[in-house]
Amino acid sequence: MRRFLVFFLFLTSIALAQTTSKNEVDSVDYYIELSNFNMKTNNYKFSLTFAQRAIDYAKKAGDVAAQANAYATLGAIYFELKKYDDAIEVYYRSVSLYSTLKPSGNQAFSYYRLGLCYMEKGDYSKADVNFDKAKTIYQTIRIPNAIELLNLQKGIVYSAKGEYKSAIPIFSQIIAKPDSEDTFKTKAEALYQIGNIEMHNNRKNLALNYLNRAYELNGRNKNIEQKAKILLSLSQVHERLLDVNRAYTLLKKHLQLKDSIAYLNAQKLGSEDYVQFKESEKLKTIEQMDKENKEQQKANKVAKLISILAIALISILSLLSLSLYKNNIIRNQSNLLLKEKNAELQIAKEKAEKASKARAEFLSTVSHELRTPLNAINGITHLLLEENPKESQMNYLTSLKFSGNYLLTFINEILEINRIESSAIETENINFNLKLLLGNIQQSLKELASINNNAFTIEIDPNIPDFLIGDPTKLSQIFLNLINNALKFTKNGEVRVLLTTNEINEEFTSIHFEVLDTGIGIPEEKIETVFDSFAQGSIEINRKYGGTGLGLTIVKKLVEIMGGKIKLESVVGKGSSFTFDLSFKIGIDAAAQEKMAFDVDESILDGKKVLLIEDNKINQMITKKMVENKGMLCEVIDNGEDAIEAVKNNAYDLVLMDVHLPGINGTIATQTIRTFDKKTRIIALTAISLNENRDMLMSFGMNDVITKPFDPADFYRIISQNLTK
């Protein structure tokens, strides 16, 4: 009976422990399955071999769970071979490994098997302890059938110890269960046990009733070991009832079954095979111990060498410590002074950081507030230029457009001072026309030159290519600041811009730039500080000529970013000369490309329905006009809440979303829209400040960004690109 109960628990535990697909069984599981199969077919020699292979493979793989399962399998074989001492040894290894893992059916099953082994050896106290451990785990993982089997074993332990009053309630509870395939085995065993108790109490008829019921149920589960036990007990009861013939017949059946069981057990594994397996196991253990011993000896040698080196090192360090002792005293005194200085520096650093943060926030706020009216200036200028102005007006509008762009660039470069100081600014490498760039600057500053009655000329070495690859925006900022200063501090004089070639080949050219003036000059003692922020020669000069004092600071930083170094020579009353050298990659005549880049196929834009979300009335007017000028239909909304409803209830080809809106801002509105509309293209309109960036806006679900004040060509290009996606 016990063998059948063990087999049931083993199957239950394996089913719970299985965590991988049947199609993905690893080598350890494969050998365990082979071992179990051979054990079921009484081929214990191969079963032992496969179990040992599973253990070896699990150790090699370093899989604790696999090792525990493999040892449990080996323990099951020893148990079936009635080698209980060997079974106890490997089961303890198994539960030791399981204890490092989560509670499982296999762990409970190993404790159950340990209890059975101790019962077979007659050590009921240890059997009881292991059954309790198994029961605790089975309760944790909720396997009620297994707990009932454990209760049966507890009852058998009580009965074996003569504690019949404790055993009978357990057996009675099991007998009261309804008959089923799951209860035949346990009920037959419980009836057999309680029948023996009644026979011990000399209640022969009651004992006979229980044993006959046990014999009947045994016929359903076909457990021959249990049947042999029941036949023996029935023979003893009939003998006590003086029914000698019946007693003899039952005893004869018992002896026949006992001989059959003995024969089957003898076929399981010959004594020589078992001894050979154990010897092989011992040899492996000896080899492992020998290997570990050699490794230990090697480790001891290394440890000895380390000890010798450590002693030598300690000796050297001791000598050094003596020499360092006096230095430490001096150093401690110095450290006290340094700590005081560091504390002062830390206070100064915190003040500087607060000032820097305040400056950054101020610049961010001011730049954002400047961009909004500047967008109106640039936008209106663009609209006027598109309405075919008179030729006399064209020059003014062109200059106004360039000045607006210059003011935008100037604002951006002021902000970039902070980025430069934090190494966050990057240079562009785009194709541009150098002569056209300088011509535009000359045209923009022509009025200032005439006000001060200055001759303003630009001389370009004919060997310099027209088109270069570099950063035209930063180069414009450099020249605008230098030429503006030269014209401002010169009256009735001359300002010259000279460009000469240092070196040129097929791919690169090095250009020497020089801005000369015949103005008031800079005192020698001011030359070293003139490039510092807010430095302007003197208070009188600042009051007379105006300016922020940031121009030359920006120039110096931008020249260094572009790979050059600016030099200044000046004589008071005679003028100044600013020079620097920059290298450029030679570009190509990009007139055709530029035309392609900025031309927009108006057939793409015609009739498209655009939703504009903008709270500034002037920006509404300008942006709407620019959209409608290309044949698009434009609907205007001034807040985020209405924008969400409009997109939800209407179909638009494109949404232009201002970032800073009253109530729900543009980013939150876009994020909300994306919960129900993921297709409509949304372009952000923003005067980007220091704490804003393109990636942040895109993360809310926007598809592109147009920066205010926007360049009309870029405005139409970005809209066209998004409408074709």
Residue, then its C-alpha position, 0 to 999 in steps of 0.5 A: m500500500r505504501r508504495f502506491l501512496v508514494f507513487f501518487l505523491f511523486l506524480t503530484s509533486i512532479a506535475l506541480a514542479q514542471t515549469t517548462s514546455k514538453n517540447e523544451v525538456d532539458s537534459v536533466d529532465y530527460y535523464i530523470e524521465l528515463s530513470n523513472f521509466n526504467m524504475k517503473t519497468n523494474n530495470y533498476k540498473f539503468s534507472l540508477t545510471f540515468a539518475q546519476r547522469a541527471i545529478d552530474y549534468a545538473k551539477k555541471a549546469g549549476d542548476v540547484a532545482a535540477q540537482a534537488n530533483a535528480y537527488a530525489t529521483l535517486g532517493a526514490i530508487y533506493f527506497e524501492l530497493k529497500k536501501y533505506d539508509d542510502a535513501i535517507e542520505v540522498y533525500y537529506r541532500s535533496v531537501s537541503l537544496y530545496s530549502t534554498l528555493k521556494p516551497s514546492g511539491n517536490q520538497a514536500f515529497s522528499y520530506y514524506r519519503l524521509g518519513l517513510c524511510y524512518m518508518e521502515k527502520g522503526d524510528y517513528s519519532k523521526a518519521d513523525v517529524n518529517f511528516d509534519k514538515a511535509k504537511t506544512i509545505y503541502q498546506t502552503i501550496r494547497i494540495p489537500n489529497a496529499i495532506e490526507l495521505l500524510n494524515l494516514q501515515k500519522g495514524i500508522v505511526y500512532s498505531a505502531k507506537g500503541e497510541y490507538k486513541s490518537a490513531i482511530p479518529i484519523f482512520s475513521q475520518i478517512i473511512a468516512k470518505p465517499d468511495s472513489e478512485d482516489t480514496f480506494k488506496t487510503k480507505a483500504e489501508a485505513l480499514y486494515q489498520i483499524g481492523n488490526i487495532e480492533m483485533h489487538n483489543n480482542r474485538k474479533n468480529l469487529a476486526l473481521n468486519y474491517l478487514n473484510r471491507a479492506y480486502e474488498l477495496n483492495g480488490r479494486n486497487k490491486n496492491i499485492e503488498q497490501k493484499a498480503k498484509i490483509l490476508l495475514s491479518l484475516s488468517q489471525v482473526h479466523e484463528r482467534l475465532l477457532d475457524v482453523n480451516r479458513a485461517y489455514t486457507l488465508l495463511k496459504k494465500h498470504l504465503q503465496l503472495k509473500d513468495s511472489i513479492a520476494y521474487l519480484n524484489a529479487q529481480k529488481l537489482g542484483s547485489e553485485d550490481y548494487v555494490q558495483f554502482k555504489e563503488s562507482e559512486k564512491l570512486k567519483t566522490i574520491e575523484q572529486m575530493d582529490k580534485e578539490n584537494k589539489e585545488q585547495q593545495k594550489a590555493n594554499k600555495v597562493a595564499k602562502l605567497i600572498s602572506i609573504l608578500a603581505i608581510a613584505l608590504i606591511s614592512i615597507l608600509s611601516l617604514l613609510s608610515l614613520s616617514l609620513y607621520k611628521n608629514n601628516i601632522i603638517r598636512n593636518q594643519s594645512n587641511l584645517l586651513l583648506k577646510e576654512k577656505n573650501a567653506e568660503l569657496q562653497i558659499a561663493k560657489e552657491k552664490a554664483e550658481k544662484a546668480s547664474k540660474a537667475r540670469a538663465e531664467f531671466l534670459s529665458t523669460v526675456s527672449h520668449e517675450l521678445r520672440t512674440p512681437l518679433n514674430a509679428i514684425n517678421g510675419i507682417t514684413h513677409l506678407l508685405l513682400e508677397e503683395n508686390p510692393k513698389e520698387s522704392q518700398m522693396n529696399y526698405l522691406t528687404s532691410l526690415k526683413f534682414s534686420g528682423n532676422y538679425l534681431l532674432t539671431f542676436i536674441n538666440e546668440i545671447l541665449e547661447i552664451n549660457r549654452i557655450e559656457s556649458s559646452a551645449i552649443e553645436t555648429e552647423n555645417i551647411n552650404f552658404n554663399l559667403k559673398l551674398l552673406l557679406g552683401n546682406i550685412q553691408q546692406s543692413l548696416k548701410e544706414l548706420a554707416s551714412i549716419n556717422n559719415n563713414a566709408f564702409t567697404i568689403e574687399i574679398d580675395p577673388n580666389i575665395p570660393d563663393f560657396l562654403i560649407g560652415d555655420p553662416t548664422k554664427l559667421s553673420q553674428i561675428f561680422l554684425n557685432l564687429i562691423n556694428n562696433a566699428l561703425k558706431f565708434t568711428k565718425n567721418g572715417e573708414v571701416r573696411v572688411l578684408l578677406t584674404t586666402n591663407e591656403i586653398n586646395e580642392e576640398f578646403t580653404s583657410i580664410h583670413f578675416e580682418v575688420l579695420d576702422t579709423g575710430i577712437g581706438i581702445p586704450e592698451e590697458k583695456i585690450e585684455t578685458v574688452f572681450d569680457s561680458f559687459a565690458q566697454g572701455s569706460i562709463e563715458i563710452n557706454r553713455k555716449y555710444g550705448g550698447t550692452g557690452l556683450g558683442l565682443t564676448i559673443v564674437k570671441k566665443l563664437v570664433e573659438i567655437m568655429g575653430g579660430k582665435i580672435k586678435l585685437e590691435s588698437v591705438v587710441g585715436k587711430g583705430s582698431s583691427f580685429t583679425f581671425d582665421l577660419s577654415f571651411k570646406i569648399g561648397i558648391d553652387a547651390a542656387a538650384q538646390e536652394k530653389m528646390a529646397f524652398d519652393v513649395d508645390e502649391s498643389i499639395l497645399d491647395g484646399k487643405k484644412v488647417l486648424l490653428i491654435e494660437d492665443n495671440k491675436i497678432n500671431q493669429m492674423i499673421t499665421k492665418k494669412m500666411v496659411e490662406n495665401k497658399g490656398m489652404l483653409c484655416e480655422v482659428i481657436d485660442n485655447g487648448e480645451d476648445a482645440i481638443e473638442a474641435v479635433k474630436n468633432n472635425a477632420y483636419d489635414l494639419v494642426l498648428m499648435d501653439v505651446h504656451l496657451p491659457g488653461i491647458n497648454g499645447t503639450i497637454a492638449t496634444q497628449t490628450i488628442r493623441t488618446f483618440d487621434k493618432k493620425t492627424r499631423i500636429i506641428a508645434l509653434t513655439a518661441i523655444s526657451l532654455n528649458e524647452n527642446r525639440d525632443m521634449l515637444m515630440s514626446f507629447g505626440m507632436n510631429d514637428v516644430i516650427t520656431k517663432p518667429f518663423d522663416p516663411a520658407d521654412f514655415y511652408r517647407i515644414i507644412s508641405q513635408n508633413l502634409t505629404k507624410 
